[in-house]
Amino acid sequence: MRDLRSFWIAIVALSCLPGAALAGPITEFIPQAHGEVKWSEGVLRAIGFGVRPKDAESPAQARLLARSAAIADAYRNMAQVINEVRVTANTTVERHLTASDLLRLSVQAYIRGAQVVEEQDHPDGTYTVALQVGLFGEKGLTGLVLPSLLRVPPKVSAGSPPGITLDQPSLATPAPVLASRESLASPVASLEEALLTPATDEGPFTGVIIDARGLNVQPAMSPRIYDPTGREIYGTVNVDPSFAEEVGVAGYMGTIRAAMALPRVGNHPLVIRAMGTPDRFHRYLTLSAEDAQRLLAADARSRFLEKCAVAIVVDERRARDEAK
């Protein structure tokens, strides 16, 4: 069993090597729960471990007991994976569960609906089971958590900059800190420079792709996009809750090319770069004044933001304990 846990951790470590950044899909590993959030695929997975008891009456009984133990362990790990999913910049699902008994009961039922997608009986007497649940949809985690965020107008505290809500972390400075374009340089980003939408292209656009590589941006269920003044232009505004619950507020990929293949952004998305992140958790994005205006003007023409036709390109995810 210890060898299997070491093998799982090794797989996580290999995925964090620089070469892995070339991959398109984005997965966030949570080693302490033996699980992962597959943001690009919209699923959560957890692995459970069981051991054949030595006092079993038969090999068949020992196998069944090991399998039952692995399933029970997988359910416990799935609950921890769900607790760790980032909702807003400074909140996780766990925090939302403590604030709502109804949500907690709904999530418990959601966990019970997890499907066994893989299982293996190992020669050393251990048994592993992988469980999976969907992230999106009415019966997914977004359908349970997002309605309370998107259907109630956000409260603005007195003296807060426009667009900064009470559940948002305080900023290091009154205005978002912008990163220079030079700091965004990376081998993959440089190769995709030509995919950014030129200023001469006025659309119409079917969606937007925001390249946030180099900013250490982390995926979240409810990301937000701001202009340099701190005004929110997408996230809890300009979004139809029904679309957000069904497909998520934004999709995440590791390259622009992979993001362009997502049906959600259509066949002619606006492709721009984020210039910074306004929160210390690196979950939200800041656009330049020019790109913020381009995005709002494009949306005024095609209304794609309300349909969540948004994809964010981020660096390959690191293990959760390394990303803190």
C-alpha beads as a LAMMPS data file, in Angstrom:
LAMMPS data file: protein, C-alpha beads

324 atoms
323 bonds

1 atom types
1 bond types

-500.0 500.0 xlo xhi
-500.0 500.0 ylo yhi
-500.0 500.0 zlo zhi

Masses

1 110.0

Atoms # bond

1 1 1 0.000 0.000 0.000
2 1 1 2.852 2.347 0.818
3 1 1 4.381 1.562 -2.591
4 1 1 1.104 2.502 -4.290
5 1 1 0.959 5.818 -2.458
6 1 1 4.554 6.507 -3.475
7 1 1 3.661 5.662 -7.074
8 1 1 0.744 8.150 -6.994
9 1 1 2.941 10.907 -5.627
10 1 1 5.559 10.145 -8.295
11 1 1 2.932 10.534 -11.029
12 1 1 2.020 13.952 -9.614
13 1 1 5.670 14.989 -9.532
14 1 1 6.262 13.942 -13.135
15 1 1 3.281 15.979 -14.293
16 1 1 4.844 19.085 -12.765
17 1 1 8.012 18.945 -14.858
18 1 1 8.523 21.847 -17.300
19 1 1 7.827 19.663 -20.307
20 1 1 4.318 19.006 -19.036
21 1 1 3.437 22.650 -19.683
22 1 1 3.131 21.774 -23.368
23 1 1 -0.053 19.840 -22.606
24 1 1 -3.380 21.451 -23.378
25 1 1 -5.724 20.124 -20.644
26 1 1 -5.291 21.534 -17.137
27 1 1 -5.408 19.265 -14.094
28 1 1 -4.931 20.356 -10.494
29 1 1 -3.548 17.594 -8.307
30 1 1 -4.445 17.290 -4.628
31 1 1 -1.970 14.686 -3.334
32 1 1 -3.118 14.769 0.281
33 1 1 -6.509 13.489 -0.916
34 1 1 -5.104 11.220 -3.633
35 1 1 -7.274 13.133 -6.071
36 1 1 -7.376 15.651 -8.872
37 1 1 -9.576 18.355 -10.360
38 1 1 -9.547 17.947 -14.127
39 1 1 -10.595 21.502 -14.971
40 1 1 -10.435 21.108 -18.741
41 1 1 -12.447 17.878 -18.747
42 1 1 -14.901 18.971 -16.073
43 1 1 -14.478 16.039 -13.687
44 1 1 -13.110 15.341 -10.205
45 1 1 -11.338 12.089 -9.367
46 1 1 -10.226 10.421 -6.156
47 1 1 -8.389 7.153 -5.504
48 1 1 -9.023 4.877 -2.540
49 1 1 -6.818 2.126 -1.132
50 1 1 -7.746 -1.138 0.606
51 1 1 -5.760 -4.076 1.977
52 1 1 -6.766 -7.740 2.070
53 1 1 -7.264 -8.738 5.708
54 1 1 -5.148 -11.680 6.827
55 1 1 -7.949 -13.205 8.886
56 1 1 -10.401 -13.518 5.986
57 1 1 -12.117 -16.873 5.602
58 1 1 -11.186 -17.167 1.918
59 1 1 -9.263 -15.331 -0.824
60 1 1 -12.581 -14.262 -2.359
61 1 1 -13.744 -12.741 0.908
62 1 1 -10.384 -11.029 1.391
63 1 1 -10.690 -9.476 -2.062
64 1 1 -14.243 -8.241 -1.413
65 1 1 -13.233 -6.733 1.925
66 1 1 -10.237 -5.010 0.346
67 1 1 -12.454 -3.634 -2.415
68 1 1 -15.025 -2.359 0.090
69 1 1 -12.275 -0.653 2.081
70 1 1 -10.887 0.948 -1.094
71 1 1 -14.320 2.285 -2.078
72 1 1 -14.892 3.728 1.392
73 1 1 -11.441 5.347 1.293
74 1 1 -12.158 6.761 -2.185
75 1 1 -15.383 8.364 -0.955
76 1 1 -13.519 9.975 1.952
77 1 1 -10.853 11.240 -0.423
78 1 1 -13.492 12.542 -2.851
79 1 1 -15.050 14.579 -0.047
80 1 1 -11.648 16.127 0.656
81 1 1 -11.048 16.849 -3.045
82 1 1 -14.396 18.641 -3.235
83 1 1 -13.610 20.617 -0.086
84 1 1 -10.374 21.831 -1.702
85 1 1 -11.949 23.069 -4.949
86 1 1 -11.445 26.828 -5.196
87 1 1 -14.707 28.718 -5.745
88 1 1 -13.657 32.377 -5.550
89 1 1 -10.207 33.843 -5.024
90 1 1 -10.277 33.355 -1.277
91 1 1 -12.934 30.698 -0.692
92 1 1 -13.111 26.945 -1.203
93 1 1 -16.129 24.665 -1.338
94 1 1 -15.446 23.724 2.286
95 1 1 -16.083 27.304 3.400
96 1 1 -19.375 27.408 1.525
97 1 1 -20.463 24.114 3.112
98 1 1 -19.952 25.466 6.625
99 1 1 -22.219 28.395 5.792
100 1 1 -25.135 26.345 4.417
101 1 1 -26.630 23.139 5.810
102 1 1 -28.712 22.730 2.645
103 1 1 -25.636 22.950 0.440
104 1 1 -23.796 20.508 2.693
105 1 1 -26.605 17.940 2.357
106 1 1 -26.726 18.482 -1.414
107 1 1 -22.979 17.928 -1.736
108 1 1 -23.205 14.764 0.381
109 1 1 -25.788 13.406 -2.057
110 1 1 -23.568 14.533 -4.938
111 1 1 -20.642 12.538 -3.510
112 1 1 -22.807 9.436 -3.099
113 1 1 -23.489 9.628 -6.825
114 1 1 -19.800 9.195 -7.696
115 1 1 -19.070 6.452 -10.225
116 1 1 -16.356 3.818 -10.045
117 1 1 -14.336 4.399 -13.227
118 1 1 -11.328 2.220 -12.511
119 1 1 -10.343 -0.499 -10.062
120 1 1 -7.422 -2.882 -9.711
121 1 1 -6.573 -5.857 -7.548
122 1 1 -2.813 -5.784 -6.964
123 1 1 -0.565 -8.847 -6.429
124 1 1 0.713 -7.438 -3.118
125 1 1 -2.743 -7.774 -1.545
126 1 1 -3.856 -4.177 -1.984
127 1 1 -6.846 -2.917 -3.957
128 1 1 -7.347 0.493 -5.566
129 1 1 -10.553 2.147 -6.710
130 1 1 -10.947 5.422 -8.642
131 1 1 -14.173 7.415 -8.255
132 1 1 -15.305 10.250 -10.512
133 1 1 -17.965 12.970 -10.380
134 1 1 -18.881 15.695 -12.845
135 1 1 -17.894 19.296 -12.214
136 1 1 -20.448 21.001 -14.474
137 1 1 -24.184 20.803 -14.998
138 1 1 -27.267 21.089 -12.817
139 1 1 -26.231 17.945 -10.935
140 1 1 -22.561 18.910 -10.922
141 1 1 -20.660 20.955 -8.392
142 1 1 -21.210 24.202 -10.325
143 1 1 -24.963 23.640 -10.235
144 1 1 -24.824 23.307 -6.461
145 1 1 -22.411 26.114 -5.575
146 1 1 -22.613 28.844 -8.218
147 1 1 -26.305 29.863 -7.966
148 1 1 -25.734 31.594 -4.636
149 1 1 -22.902 33.620 -6.183
150 1 1 -24.437 34.566 -9.512
151 1 1 -28.106 35.206 -8.794
152 1 1 -27.634 37.605 -5.872
153 1 1 -26.159 41.015 -6.812
154 1 1 -22.757 41.365 -5.097
155 1 1 -22.648 43.794 -2.181
156 1 1 -20.114 46.577 -2.408
157 1 1 -18.606 47.840 0.816
158 1 1 -18.364 51.581 1.428
159 1 1 -15.188 53.013 -0.021
160 1 1 -14.375 49.906 -2.087
161 1 1 -13.185 50.359 -5.660
162 1 1 -15.898 49.648 -8.248
163 1 1 -16.283 45.922 -8.810
164 1 1 -14.563 44.818 -5.589
165 1 1 -17.034 42.795 -3.490
166 1 1 -17.049 41.789 0.124
167 1 1 -16.047 38.183 -0.551
168 1 1 -12.995 39.236 -2.542
169 1 1 -9.555 39.313 -0.912
170 1 1 -8.079 42.719 -0.218
171 1 1 -5.628 43.922 -2.815
172 1 1 -1.993 44.653 -2.113
173 1 1 -2.546 48.178 -3.512
174 1 1 -5.701 50.210 -4.274
175 1 1 -5.411 49.273 -7.954
176 1 1 -4.491 45.878 -9.443
177 1 1 -0.763 45.308 -9.795
178 1 1 0.071 44.864 -13.461
179 1 1 2.754 42.533 -14.750
180 1 1 4.902 43.642 -17.652
181 1 1 4.548 41.839 -20.960
182 1 1 8.173 40.761 -20.634
183 1 1 7.292 38.790 -17.506
184 1 1 4.778 36.778 -19.536
185 1 1 7.450 35.390 -21.836
186 1 1 7.687 31.594 -22.027
187 1 1 8.698 29.174 -24.804
188 1 1 5.102 28.101 -25.423
189 1 1 3.708 31.639 -25.230
190 1 1 6.326 32.889 -27.679
191 1 1 5.386 30.180 -30.171
192 1 1 1.753 31.291 -29.986
193 1 1 2.381 35.032 -30.254
194 1 1 0.854 35.101 -33.735
195 1 1 -2.429 33.728 -32.396
196 1 1 -3.211 36.936 -30.483
197 1 1 -5.950 38.914 -32.220
198 1 1 -4.496 41.929 -34.079
199 1 1 -5.947 45.352 -33.383
200 1 1 -7.139 45.542 -36.987
201 1 1 -9.523 42.608 -36.456
202 1 1 -12.836 44.087 -35.339
203 1 1 -14.818 40.848 -35.321
204 1 1 -17.568 39.945 -34.838
205 1 1 -16.199 37.538 -32.234
206 1 1 -17.774 34.354 -30.922
207 1 1 -15.967 34.265 -27.561
208 1 1 -12.768 35.282 -25.820
209 1 1 -9.527 33.523 -24.953
210 1 1 -7.340 35.194 -22.323
211 1 1 -3.691 34.163 -22.142
212 1 1 -2.695 34.345 -18.469
213 1 1 0.504 32.300 -18.626
214 1 1 3.401 33.643 -16.637
215 1 1 1.138 35.082 -13.920
216 1 1 0.836 31.877 -11.870
217 1 1 -2.943 32.067 -12.258
218 1 1 -4.823 29.210 -10.556
219 1 1 -8.190 27.813 -11.763
220 1 1 -11.371 28.611 -9.846
221 1 1 -15.064 27.853 -10.278
222 1 1 -15.917 31.547 -10.240
223 1 1 -13.051 33.518 -11.809
224 1 1 -13.415 37.246 -12.409
225 1 1 -11.961 39.678 -14.917
226 1 1 -11.195 43.319 -14.109
227 1 1 -10.027 46.430 -15.901
228 1 1 -7.077 48.446 -14.452
229 1 1 -9.400 50.561 -12.282
230 1 1 -10.721 47.510 -10.435
231 1 1 -14.067 47.444 -12.254
232 1 1 -15.348 43.905 -12.757
233 1 1 -16.233 43.256 -16.369
234 1 1 -16.909 39.507 -16.158
235 1 1 -17.440 36.855 -13.514
236 1 1 -20.460 37.824 -11.418
237 1 1 -21.555 40.367 -14.040
238 1 1 -22.266 39.862 -17.752
239 1 1 -22.973 36.169 -17.153
240 1 1 -26.158 34.118 -17.461
241 1 1 -26.349 31.840 -14.370
242 1 1 -27.871 28.976 -16.350
243 1 1 -24.878 28.890 -18.699
244 1 1 -22.452 29.203 -15.786
245 1 1 -23.996 26.221 -14.032
246 1 1 -24.030 24.114 -17.193
247 1 1 -20.539 24.767 -18.594
248 1 1 -18.736 26.745 -15.884
249 1 1 -17.885 30.441 -15.810
250 1 1 -14.722 29.786 -17.862
251 1 1 -12.822 26.908 -19.409
252 1 1 -9.136 26.310 -18.682
253 1 1 -6.453 25.120 -21.068
254 1 1 -2.648 25.154 -21.192
255 1 1 -2.192 26.565 -24.714
256 1 1 -4.057 28.993 -26.956
257 1 1 -4.351 26.320 -29.647
258 1 1 -6.013 23.944 -27.198
259 1 1 -8.371 26.715 -26.056
260 1 1 -9.326 27.517 -29.653
261 1 1 -10.518 23.923 -30.040
262 1 1 -13.080 24.370 -27.246
263 1 1 -16.638 24.585 -28.644
264 1 1 -17.507 27.177 -25.985
265 1 1 -15.447 29.950 -27.662
266 1 1 -16.762 29.371 -31.190
267 1 1 -14.861 29.618 -34.463
268 1 1 -13.632 33.218 -34.143
269 1 1 -12.700 34.117 -30.562
270 1 1 -10.993 37.318 -29.481
271 1 1 -7.541 36.308 -28.201
272 1 1 -5.913 38.714 -25.732
273 1 1 -3.459 38.642 -22.834
274 1 1 -4.039 39.293 -19.169
275 1 1 -1.701 41.933 -17.784
276 1 1 -1.883 41.008 -14.126
277 1 1 -3.842 39.467 -11.289
278 1 1 -5.484 41.656 -8.612
279 1 1 -5.510 39.155 -5.756
280 1 1 -2.735 37.402 -3.866
281 1 1 -4.353 34.021 -4.536
282 1 1 -3.918 34.481 -8.319
283 1 1 -7.473 33.450 -9.217
284 1 1 -8.689 36.654 -10.924
285 1 1 -7.367 38.518 -13.974
286 1 1 -6.692 42.139 -14.887
287 1 1 -6.769 43.304 -18.507
288 1 1 -5.156 46.399 -19.928
289 1 1 -7.513 49.332 -20.467
290 1 1 -7.305 48.779 -24.212
291 1 1 -8.120 45.069 -24.095
292 1 1 -10.872 45.583 -21.518
293 1 1 -12.518 48.045 -23.888
294 1 1 -12.051 45.671 -26.844
295 1 1 -13.684 42.859 -24.880
296 1 1 -16.677 44.931 -23.785
297 1 1 -17.146 46.348 -27.289
298 1 1 -16.999 42.870 -28.821
299 1 1 -19.467 41.543 -26.255
300 1 1 -21.860 44.432 -26.881
301 1 1 -22.000 43.275 -30.480
302 1 1 -22.243 39.500 -30.014
303 1 1 -23.332 38.963 -26.355
304 1 1 -20.989 36.006 -25.897
305 1 1 -20.009 36.732 -22.289
306 1 1 -23.454 35.905 -20.933
307 1 1 -23.078 32.478 -22.576
308 1 1 -19.763 31.936 -20.755
309 1 1 -17.870 31.771 -24.056
310 1 1 -14.651 32.380 -22.132
311 1 1 -11.441 30.342 -21.970
312 1 1 -8.400 31.128 -19.834
313 1 1 -4.944 29.840 -20.745
314 1 1 -2.884 29.117 -17.633
315 1 1 0.423 27.510 -16.769
316 1 1 0.463 23.781 -16.112
317 1 1 -1.041 23.204 -12.682
318 1 1 1.192 22.360 -9.783
319 1 1 0.198 20.173 -6.880
320 1 1 -2.134 22.023 -4.497
321 1 1 0.382 21.953 -1.637
322 1 1 3.004 23.569 -3.882
323 1 1 0.627 26.259 -5.138
324 1 1 -0.168 27.712 -1.705

Bonds

1 1 1 2
2 1 2 3
3 1 3 4
4 1 4 5
5 1 5 6
6 1 6 7
7 1 7 8
8 1 8 9
9 1 9 10
10 1 10 11
11 1 11 12
12 1 12 13
13 1 13 14
14 1 14 15
15 1 15 16
16 1 16 17
17 1 17 18
18 1 18 19
19 1 19 20
20 1 20 21
21 1 21 22
22 1 22 23
23 1 23 24
24 1 24 25
25 1 25 26
26 1 26 27
27 1 27 28
28 1 28 29
29 1 29 30
30 1 30 31
31 1 31 32
32 1 32 33
33 1 33 34
34 1 34 35
35 1 35 36
36 1 36 37
37 1 37 38
38 1 38 39
39 1 39 40
40 1 40 41
41 1 41 42
42 1 42 43
43 1 43 44
44 1 44 45
45 1 45 46
46 1 46 47
47 1 47 48
48 1 48 49
49 1 49 50
50 1 50 51
51 1 51 52
52 1 52 53
53 1 53 54
54 1 54 55
55 1 55 56
56 1 56 57
57 1 57 58
58 1 58 59
59 1 59 60
60 1 60 61
61 1 61 62
62 1 62 63
63 1 63 64
64 1 64 65
65 1 65 66
66 1 66 67
67 1 67 68
68 1 68 69
69 1 69 70
70 1 70 71
71 1 71 72
72 1 72 73
73 1 73 74
74 1 74 75
75 1 75 76
76 1 76 77
77 1 77 78
78 1 78 79
79 1 79 80
80 1 80 81
81 1 81 82
82 1 82 83
83 1 83 84
84 1 84 85
85 1 85 86
86 1 86 87
87 1 87 88
88 1 88 89
89 1 89 90
90 1 90 91
91 1 91 92
92 1 92 93
93 1 93 94
94 1 94 95
95 1 95 96
96 1 96 97
97 1 97 98
98 1 98 99
99 1 99 100
100 1 100 101
101 1 101 102
102 1 102 103
103 1 103 104
104 1 104 105
105 1 105 106
106 1 106 107
107 1 107 108
108 1 108 109
109 1 109 110
110 1 110 111
111 1 111 112
112 1 112 113
113 1 113 114
114 1 114 115
115 1 115 116
116 1 116 117
117 1 117 118
118 1 118 119
119 1 119 120
120 1 120 121
121 1 121 122
122 1 122 123
123 1 123 124
124 1 124 125
125 1 125 126
126 1 126 127
127 1 127 128
128 1 128 129
129 1 129 130
130 1 130 131
131 1 131 132
132 1 132 133
133 1 133 134
134 1 134 135
135 1 135 136
136 1 136 137
137 1 137 138
138 1 138 139
139 1 139 140
140 1 140 141
141 1 141 142
142 1 142 143
143 1 143 144
144 1 144 145
145 1 145 146
146 1 146 147
147 1 147 148
148 1 148 149
149 1 149 150
150 1 150 151
151 1 151 152
152 1 152 153
153 1 153 154
154 1 154 155
155 1 155 156
156 1 156 157
157 1 157 158
158 1 158 159
159 1 159 160
160 1 160 161
161 1 161 162
162 1 162 163
163 1 163 164
164 1 164 165
165 1 165 166
166 1 166 167
167 1 167 168
168 1 168 169
169 1 169 170
170 1 170 171
171 1 171 172
172 1 172 173
173 1 173 174
174 1 174 175
175 1 175 176
176 1 176 177
177 1 177 178
178 1 178 179
179 1 179 180
180 1 180 181
181 1 181 182
182 1 182 183
183 1 183 184
184 1 184 185
185 1 185 186
186 1 186 187
187 1 187 188
188 1 188 189
189 1 189 190
190 1 190 191
191 1 191 192
192 1 192 193
193 1 193 194
194 1 194 195
195 1 195 196
196 1 196 197
197 1 197 198
198 1 198 199
199 1 199 200
200 1 200 201
201 1 201 202
202 1 202 203
203 1 203 204
204 1 204 205
205 1 205 206
206 1 206 207
207 1 207 208
208 1 208 209
209 1 209 210
210 1 210 211
211 1 211 212
212 1 212 213
213 1 213 214
214 1 214 215
215 1 215 216
216 1 216 217
217 1 217 218
218 1 218 219
219 1 219 220
220 1 220 221
221 1 221 222
222 1 222 223
223 1 223 224
224 1 224 225
225 1 225 226
226 1 226 227
227 1 227 228
228 1 228 229
229 1 229 230
230 1 230 231
231 1 231 232
232 1 232 233
233 1 233 234
234 1 234 235
235 1 235 236
236 1 236 237
237 1 237 238
238 1 238 239
239 1 239 240
240 1 240 241
241 1 241 242
242 1 242 243
243 1 243 244
244 1 244 245
245 1 245 246
246 1 246 247
247 1 247 248
248 1 248 249
249 1 249 250
250 1 250 251
251 1 251 252
252 1 252 253
253 1 253 254
254 1 254 255
255 1 255 256
256 1 256 257
257 1 257 258
258 1 258 259
259 1 259 260
260 1 260 261
261 1 261 262
262 1 262 263
263 1 263 264
264 1 264 265
265 1 265 266
266 1 266 267
267 1 267 268
268 1 268 269
269 1 269 270
270 1 270 271
271 1 271 272
272 1 272 273
273 1 273 274
274 1 274 275
275 1 275 276
276 1 276 277
277 1 277 278
278 1 278 279
279 1 279 280
280 1 280 281
281 1 281 282
282 1 282 283
283 1 283 284
284 1 284 285
285 1 285 286
286 1 286 287
287 1 287 288
288 1 288 289
289 1 289 290
290 1 290 291
291 1 291 292
292 1 292 293
293 1 293 294
294 1 294 295
295 1 295 296
296 1 296 297
297 1 297 298
298 1 298 299
299 1 299 300
300 1 300 301
301 1 301 302
302 1 302 303
303 1 303 304
304 1 304 305
305 1 305 306
306 1 306 307
307 1 307 308
308 1 308 309
309 1 309 310
310 1 310 311
311 1 311 312
312 1 312 313
313 1 313 314
314 1 314 315
315 1 315 316
316 1 316 317
317 1 317 318
318 1 318 319
319 1 319 320
320 1 320 321
321 1 321 322
322 1 322 323
323 1 323 324
